[in-house]
Amino acid sequence: MLASTGDAPLDSPDFAYEPKYDGIRAIAVVGPREVTLWSRLGNQKTTQFPEIVEALQGWARHRISSVVLDGEIVALDDDGRPTGFQNLQGRIHVKDASHQLGARTAFIAFDLLFDGPEDLRDRPLSERRARLEPLLHGVRDSRLRISEQVVGSGRALYERAKKAGWEGLVAKRLDSIYKSGRRSPEWCKLKLVRHQTCVVGGWTEPRGSRPFFGALLLGVHDGDGGLQYVGHTGAGFTDAELGRVWKHLQSLKAKTSPFTTTPRTNEKPHWTKPRLVVEVKFTEWTADGKLRHPTYLGMRDDVQVESVRKEPDVARPAVRASVHRATRAVEARHLAADSTGVLRAKPSAAARPSSRRRSDSTAVRRRNEDTKGDTVASRGERDKGTSTVGVTQADQRRLFEQLDAIESGPGDGVLDLPDGSGLEITNLRKVFWPARTGSGKMRALTKGDLFRHYVRVAPYLLPALADRPLVMKRYPNGVTGKPFYQHRAPDKVPKGVRVQPVDAGSETREHLVGGSLVTLLYTAQLGSISQDPWFSRVGSERIVDHVAIDLDPPDELAFGRVLELARGVRDTLAELKTVGFPKTSGAGGLHVYIPMPPQTTYDAGLLYCQIVATLVATRYPKLATVERSIAARGNRIYVDYLQNIHSKTLASAYSPRANDFAGVSTPLSWDDVEAGVRPQDFTVANFEARLTASGDLWAGLRAAKGADLRAVTRVTGGRK
């Protein structure tokens, strides 16, 4: 659970007040025979702080059951008092500190999450604290402490903080439950010294006799993911720290600036990839958004680069945040309580009789292709896949939290779905869309971002996929890797994924069938970026619900010309007494879908689209063509009606596309087509705003009356 930055009363019977320790937040899983330390991003800290592990082992030696503690690893000064984060720098990025301990350290516990098998996180803070204090009462080892806490009035503690130069206080509501990984206003940071985490984007040449570099160039991410320059710092470094940071900078050198706007510097700049996170203290933000008097405190390996934003000066409501791998691991993956109440590591999936396999991240083998599933359904169960299930906002929030936790932690894990099933997912940190620079600047998007997109659009997308056979075009290594098509369902699929035999014309084969959340997310796990459903449904594979006109422009043609031709398609359909539903292809083209009356065969739908396409090409000969030969098209838009052949597919509405800007196939209103849009307006990175503004424009297709197929003979004068 994380504290928000803001205001809280210094005198309130509803609050407890504690010093804000300036160290590394850690979860300690303490058993009689084993101790594990986790950072807030799920990085193991056990080998970096062997003296703390030793202290916890000594304390736990006479305990029967295990505990899980939340606390802070701090450096100690010569008098044994907690001191600043910069004094822990010798331990950052060190895999084994047993021979180079440096500063003395201690673990200060301030919360009790598990006591034996009992999960205390739903209990109020006052109760958790009352259970924690007796556990640590009488401990004489200075390396293991309990946080100082006062209830009711924090004024005296606040005055001590000012005199001693503490970073600040944390005010905690006594009735607050522990919300794993959430940043909650029920815990509030009252800062005296202002701190900011920053991403390093480069360095400047040193002056005089200063070694290595002069200053670090610092940035924070804006709302669009761009890196905004916020200043530079050369203060706070020892020569040893200059050398240590220099080694990291050398491995990250880049040719171009990572900042949205390249900053002007006092000395010659050198650029780096934005991978290194540091913490600084400063006096204030200037009017133009720069740090005043920033001083380097140290590198942070417990902060995800993409999460670095300007920290607010006022209280803010809880927002979706990365969930601690550590506490999630305790809850669902790494630990189980035995009959004596001791928390132990769960046995491997192969050793457990449970049908739900939850893999330890260290046991998951990275593969070139993401083909792992969850529980395998038997042949008899495969046809019983879940039908369309509503996905609520609460479901989405829980799924977002889990995805954030897995991606920021181990990268692999089990996703708990709303229907109670689980789906094993892997490699969430793998980049699926590389970052872009220039006018179309975009941060790199990962496999985790693909999952989050599908969770976000699921309420709109699942009805469009319901009961339809799916064809997968899989990109196991992202859009720059080599894709491959897969029509047949895998031999083994997770429980709940719908698979059915489908009449494919020359053969009957088993397909994945859309409509359920588990099937949707399973295709994402397999690296299928878009959803490509048939125009017909299982059980009536030769009867279409709709057909489509695919407007396919040459690469160099402005998208405005595509919109112009789309309006021509709309007007032609109006003459035929029917309505079309436009959407961007997500790449450079545009699709117009047309609802069909009941019992329309593929052949009839294909003929209807051929007539419409020919009418459009005839009326707009300089803009449109039905010529299949690319050479014969010239600079005209290909009006493709052949996508309506049995078992062919187009990317569905709301599907991401495998292009460099991570486009999304987006339903449009005809007002959008009139006003003008660009494919680049709708991407995986910004699609949430489009959903909020427009809702489900694709629902109209499913509700629309089918086209009058006889109308084409009236318009064409009976010509065939």
TORMI-446170 format. One line per 10 residues: number of its first residue (from 1); their letters; for each residue x, z, y of C-alpha. Coordinates in steps of 0.5 Angstrom, whole numbers, plus 500, padded with zeros to 3 digits. Example, Ala and Ser with C-alpha at 12.3 -4.5 7.8 and 13.67 -1.06 7.14 Angstrom:
1 = AS = 525:516:491 | 527:514:498;
***
This chain:
1 = MLASTGDAPL = 500:500:500 | 503:498:507 | 502:501:514 | 499:497:520 | 502:497:526 | 498:500:532 | 495:507:535 | 492:513:531 | 491:520:534 | 496:525:534;
11 = DSPDFAYEPK = 491:530:533 | 486:529:528 | 484:534:522 | 483:527:518 | 490:525:519 | 497:527:515 | 503:525:519 | 510:524:516 | 516:521:519 | 517:513:518;
21 = YDGIRAIAVV = 523:513:514 | 528:507:515 | 530:505:508 | 528:501:502 | 521:502:500 | 521:503:492 | 516:504:487 | 519:509:481 | 517:509:474 | 519:515:471;
31 = GPREVTLWSR = 519:517:464 | 523:522:460 | 528:517:457 | 527:511:462 | 527:510:470 | 526:503:473 | 526:502:481 | 522:496:484 | 522:494:491 | 516:492:494;
41 = LGNQKTTQFP = 517:485:492 | 518:486:485 | 526:486:485 | 529:491:481 | 533:496:484 | 535:500:478 | 542:498:478 | 543:498:485 | 542:506:486 | 545:509:479;
51 = EIVEALQGWA = 545:516:483 | 538:516:484 | 536:514:477 | 541:519:475 | 537:524:479 | 530:522:477 | 532:522:470 | 535:529:470 | 528:531:473 | 524:528:468;
61 = RHRISSVVLD = 528:530:462 | 523:536:461 | 517:532:462 | 512:530:457 | 509:524:460 | 511:519:465 | 509:518:473 | 509:513:478 | 512:515:485 | 512:511:491;
71 = GEIVALDDDG = 517:513:496 | 523:510:500 | 530:510:498 | 534:512:504 | 542:513:506 | 544:520:508 | 549:522:514 | 554:527:513 | 549:533:514 | 545:530:508;
81 = RPTGFQNLQG = 540:527:513 | 536:521:512 | 539:515:517 | 538:508:519 | 537:502:514 | 544:499:516 | 547:504:512 | 544:501:506 | 547:494:507 | 553:495:502;
91 = RIHVKDASHQ = 547:495:497 | 543:489:499 | 544:483:494 | 549:488:489 | 547:487:482 | 551:493:480 | 553:499:485 | 556:504:480 | 563:502:482 | 562:501:490;
101 = LGARTAFIAF = 557:506:492 | 558:507:499 | 553:511:503 | 550:517:500 | 543:516:498 | 536:519:496 | 529:518:494 | 524:521:498 | 517:521:495 | 511:521:499;
111 = DLLFDGPEDL = 505:519:494 | 503:519:486 | 500:513:483 | 500:515:476 | 501:522:473 | 501:520:465 | 496:515:463 | 491:517:469 | 491:512:475 | 490:516:481;
121 = RDRPLSERRA = 490:510:486 | 482:511:487 | 483:519:489 | 484:521:496 | 491:522:499 | 490:529:500 | 488:530:492 | 494:525:491 | 499:529:495 | 496:536:492;
131 = RLEPLLHGVR = 498:533:485 | 505:531:488 | 508:537:491 | 508:541:485 | 511:536:481 | 517:536:486 | 517:544:487 | 524:547:486 | 528:541:485 | 535:542:487;
141 = DSRLRISEQV = 538:535:487 | 539:533:494 | 538:526:491 | 530:527:490 | 526:529:495 | 519:530:498 | 517:527:504 | 516:532:510 | 508:532:512 | 504:536:517;
151 = VGSGRALYER = 496:535:517 | 492:536:523 | 497:535:529 | 503:530:529 | 505:532:536 | 511:537:534 | 513:532:529 | 513:526:534 | 517:530:539 | 522:531:534;
161 = AKKAGWEGLV = 522:524:532 | 524:522:540 | 529:527:540 | 532:525:533 | 532:518:535 | 527:516:529 | 524:510:528 | 517:513:529 | 511:516:525 | 506:514:520;
171 = AKRLDSIYKS = 499:517:520 | 495:517:514 | 488:518:513 | 487:524:508 | 481:520:505 | 485:514:504 | 485:511:497 | 491:507:495 | 490:500:496 | 496:497:492;
181 = GRRSPEWCKL = 500:491:496 | 494:492:502 | 496:493:509 | 491:498:511 | 489:501:518 | 488:507:514 | 496:508:514 | 498:507:521 | 506:506:524 | 507:510:530;
191 = KLVRHQTCVV = 513:506:533 | 518:509:537 | 524:504:536 | 521:497:536 | 524:493:529 | 522:486:528 | 524:482:521 | 527:475:523 | 529:469:519 | 536:467:521;
201 = GGWTEPRGSR = 536:459:523 | 544:459:525 | 549:462:528 | 554:461:534 | 561:460:535 | 565:467:536 | 569:468:543 | 576:471:543 | 578:475:537 | 571:476:534;
211 = PFFGALLLGV = 572:474:527 | 567:469:523 | 561:468:528 | 559:470:535 | 551:471:534 | 545:470:529 | 540:465:531 | 533:468:530 | 526:466:529 | 519:468:526;
221 = HDGDGGLQYV = 514:464:523 | 508:461:527 | 501:461:525 | 502:453:522 | 508:456:519 | 513:453:524 | 520:457:525 | 520:459:533 | 526:461:536 | 526:468:538;
231 = GHTGAGFTDA = 533:470:541 | 540:471:538 | 544:478:536 | 551:479:536 | 550:487:537 | 550:492:531 | 556:489:526 | 562:492:524 | 568:487:522 | 566:488:514;
241 = ELGRVWKHLQ = 559:486:516 | 560:480:519 | 564:478:513 | 559:479:509 | 554:476:513 | 558:470:514 | 559:469:506 | 551:468:506 | 551:463:512 | 556:459:509;
251 = SLKAKTSPFT = 552:458:502 | 546:456:507 | 549:451:512 | 545:445:514 | 545:439:518 | 539:440:523 | 536:446:526 | 530:449:522 | 527:451:529 | 520:448:531;
261 = TTPRTNEKPH = 524:447:538 | 532:447:538 | 534:452:542 | 540:452:547 | 545:457:546 | 551:459:550 | 556:457:545 | 556:451:540 | 551:452:534 | 551:451:527;
271 = WTKPRLVVEV = 545:451:523 | 542:454:516 | 537:453:511 | 532:458:513 | 533:463:507 | 536:469:510 | 532:475:513 | 535:480:517 | 532:486:521 | 533:488:528;
281 = KFTEWTADGK = 531:493:533 | 530:491:540 | 527:494:547 | 521:489:548 | 518:482:548 | 519:478:554 | 514:474:557 | 516:467:554 | 516:470:547 | 524:472:546;
291 = LRHPTYLGMR = 527:479:544 | 530:483:549 | 537:486:547 | 536:485:539 | 541:489:535 | 542:487:528 | 541:493:523 | 542:489:516 | 539:484:511 | 533:484:508;
301 = DDVQVESVRK = 532:482:500 | 525:486:500 | 522:481:505 | 519:474:503 | 522:469:508 | 515:466:509 | 512:472:511 | 516:473:517 | 511:473:523 | 512:477:530;
311 = EPDVARPAVR = 509:484:529 | 503:486:533 | 504:491:538 | 496:493:537 | 492:496:531 | 490:490:527 | 485:490:521 | 487:489:514 | 489:482:512 | 491:479:505;
321 = ASVHRATRAV = 498:481:504 | 503:480:498 | 501:485:493 | 507:489:490 | 509:487:483 | 511:494:482 | 504:497:482 | 501:491:479 | 506:491:473 | 504:498:472;
331 = EARHLAADST = 497:497:472 | 497:490:468 | 503:488:465 | 509:492:464 | 507:499:462 | 502:502:457 | 501:510:456 | 501:512:449 | 498:518:445 | 502:523:449;
341 = GVLRAKPSAA = 501:520:456 | 508:517:456 | 508:510:460 | 512:505:456 | 514:498:456 | 508:494:453 | 511:490:447 | 512:483:447 | 506:478:446 | 508:476:439;
351 = ARPSSRRRSD = 508:484:437 | 501:486:440 | 495:484:436 | 491:483:443 | 488:476:444 | 490:476:451 | 498:475:452 | 501:478:458 | 508:476:458 | 514:480:461;
361 = STAVRRRNED = 517:476:466 | 524:477:463 | 521:474:457 | 518:467:460 | 522:462:459 | 523:457:464 | 521:450:462 | 521:443:465 | 514:442:464 | 509:447:465;
371 = TKGDTVASRG = 505:447:459 | 504:454:457 | 497:457:456 | 493:463:455 | 489:465:449 | 489:459:444 | 481:457:442 | 480:455:435 | 477:448:434 | 470:452:433;
381 = ERDKGTSTVG = 471:455:440 | 473:449:444 | 466:446:445 | 464:453:448 | 467:452:454 | 464:456:460 | 460:452:465 | 460:452:472 | 461:459:474 | 459:461:482;
391 = VTQADQRRLF = 466:464:485 | 464:469:491 | 468:471:497 | 470:477:493 | 473:474:487 | 477:469:492 | 480:475:495 | 482:478:488 | 485:472:486 | 489:471:492;
401 = EQLDAIESGP = 492:478:492 | 494:476:484 | 497:470:486 | 501:473:492 | 503:478:487 | 505:474:482 | 509:469:487 | 512:474:491 | 514:478:485 | 516:475:478;
411 = GDGVLDLPDG = 513:468:479 | 510:468:472 | 504:472:470 | 497:473:468 | 491:471:472 | 485:476:471 | 479:471:472 | 472:473:475 | 469:472:468 | 474:477:465;
421 = SGLEITNLRK = 478:472:462 | 485:471:463 | 490:465:464 | 497:465:464 | 501:462:469 | 508:460:471 | 513:458:476 | 509:459:482 | 515:459:486 | 516:452:484;
431 = VFWPARTGSG = 516:447:490 | 511:442:489 | 511:439:496 | 518:439:500 | 518:441:507 | 517:436:512 | 521:435:519 | 519:431:525 | 512:430:528 | 509:431:521;
441 = KMRALTKGDL = 513:438:520 | 510:442:514 | 513:448:511 | 515:447:503 | 508:448:499 | 509:451:492 | 505:451:486 | 502:458:488 | 499:454:494 | 496:449:489;
451 = FRHYVRVAPY = 493:455:486 | 491:458:492 | 488:451:495 | 483:451:488 | 481:458:489 | 479:456:496 | 475:450:495 | 472:452:488 | 465:454:490 | 465:447:493;
461 = LLPALADRPL = 469:443:488 | 466:446:481 | 459:443:482 | 462:436:483 | 466:437:477 | 461:440:472 | 460:437:466 | 465:431:467 | 471:429:463 | 477:429:466;
471 = VMKRYPNGVT = 483:425:467 | 490:429:469 | 496:426:472 | 501:431:471 | 507:433:476 | 510:438:472 | 516:438:477 | 512:437:484 | 511:430:488 | 518:428:488;
481 = GKPFYQHRAP = 518:428:480 | 516:423:475 | 508:424:473 | 505:422:467 | 497:421:465 | 494:425:460 | 487:423:458 | 487:427:451 | 486:435:452 | 492:439:449;
491 = DKVPKGVRVQ = 491:441:442 | 491:448:444 | 488:451:450 | 486:458:453 | 480:461:451 | 474:459:456 | 477:452:458 | 472:447:456 | 474:441:451 | 469:436:448;
501 = PVDAGSETRE = 469:430:444 | 468:424:449 | 466:417:448 | 471:413:451 | 469:406:449 | 474:404:443 | 475:411:441 | 472:418:441 | 477:423:444 | 477:430:446;
511 = HLVGGSLVTL = 477:431:454 | 478:437:458 | 471:438:462 | 470:440:469 | 466:445:472 | 469:452:470 | 474:456:474 | 478:457:468 | 479:450:467 | 480:448:474;
521 = LYTAQLGSIS = 486:453:474 | 489:451:467 | 489:444:470 | 493:446:476 | 498:450:471 | 499:444:467 | 501:441:474 | 495:436:475 | 495:436:483 | 488:432:483;
531 = QDPWFSRVGS = 482:433:480 | 480:426:477 | 473:426:474 | 469:421:470 | 463:418:474 | 459:420:468 | 458:426:464 | 459:429:457 | 453:427:453 | 451:421:457;
541 = ERIVDHVAID = 458:418:458 | 455:411:459 | 451:413:465 | 453:414:472 | 451:419:477 | 454:415:483 | 459:409:484 | 464:408:489 | 467:403:494 | 475:404:495;
551 = LDPPDELAFG = 478:402:501 | 485:401:500 | 489:398:506 | 496:396:506 | 501:401:508 | 502:399:515 | 495:398:517 | 493:403:522 | 487:408:519 | 483:406:525;
561 = RVLELARGVR = 482:400:522 | 480:403:515 | 474:407:519 | 472:401:522 | 471:397:516 | 468:404:513 | 462:403:518 | 461:396:516 | 460:399:509 | 455:404:512;
571 = DTLAELKTVG = 451:398:516 | 451:394:509 | 448:400:505 | 443:401:511 | 441:394:510 | 440:396:502 | 436:402:504 | 441:407:501 | 446:411:504 | 454:412:503;
581 = FPKTSGAGGL = 458:419:503 | 465:417:506 | 471:421:504 | 478:420:505 | 482:419:499 | 487:424:501 | 492:418:502 | 492:412:506 | 485:410:504 | 477:412:504;
591 = HVYIPMPPQT = 472:412:499 | 465:411:500 | 460:414:494 | 453:411:493 | 448:415:489 | 445:411:483 | 438:412:480 | 437:415:473 | 439:411:467 | 444:407:471;
601 = TYDAGLLYCQ = 449:404:466 | 457:403:468 | 456:395:468 | 450:396:473 | 453:400:478 | 459:396:477 | 455:390:479 | 452:393:485 | 459:395:488 | 461:388:487;
611 = IVATLVATRY = 456:385:491 | 456:390:496 | 464:389:496 | 463:382:497 | 458:382:502 | 463:387:506 | 469:382:505 | 464:376:507 | 462:379:514 | 469:382:516;
621 = PKLATVERSI = 473:376:513 | 479:378:518 | 479:385:516 | 477:386:509 | 478:382:502 | 476:383:495 | 482:379:492 | 486:383:487 | 493:380:488 | 497:384:493;
631 = AARGNRIYVD = 500:377:496 | 493:374:497 | 491:380:501 | 495:379:507 | 494:385:512 | 487:386:510 | 484:392:507 | 482:391:499 | 475:393:498 | 476:395:491;
641 = YLQNIHSKTL = 470:395:486 | 473:396:480 | 474:403:480 | 467:403:477 | 469:401:470 | 467:405:464 | 472:411:464 | 476:410:470 | 477:415:476 | 478:417:483;
651 = ASAYSPRAND = 481:423:486 | 475:428:487 | 473:431:494 | 477:437:495 | 483:435:491 | 490:435:494 | 494:429:493 | 501:427:491 | 504:425:497 | 509:427:502;
661 = FAGVSTPLSW = 504:431:507 | 500:434:502 | 493:431:504 | 487:433:501 | 481:428:499 | 476:430:505 | 468:429:505 | 467:426:512 | 460:426:516 | 459:419:519;
671 = DDVEAGVRPQ = 460:422:526 | 467:424:523 | 468:416:522 | 465:414:529 | 469:420:532 | 476:418:529 | 480:422:524 | 487:421:520 | 488:423:513 | 494:427:516;
681 = DFTVANFEAR = 488:432:519 | 487:435:512 | 492:438:508 | 493:443:503 | 496:447:509 | 490:447:514 | 484:446:509 | 481:453:510 | 479:451:517 | 476:445:515;
691 = LTASGDLWAG = 472:448:510 | 470:453:515 | 468:448:520 | 464:443:516 | 462:447:510 | 460:443:503 | 459:436:506 | 459:433:499 | 453:437:496 | 449:431:500;
701 = LRAAKGADLR = 451:426:494 | 448:430:489 | 442:431:492 | 441:424:495 | 436:419:492 | 439:414:488 | 440:407:491 | 435:401:490 | 438:396:486 | 433:391:487;
711 = AVTRVTGGRK = 435:391:494 | 441:387:493 | 437:381:491 | 433:381:497 | 439:381:502 | 443:376:498 | 437:372:497 | 437:372:490 | 444:369:489 | 448:372:483;
***
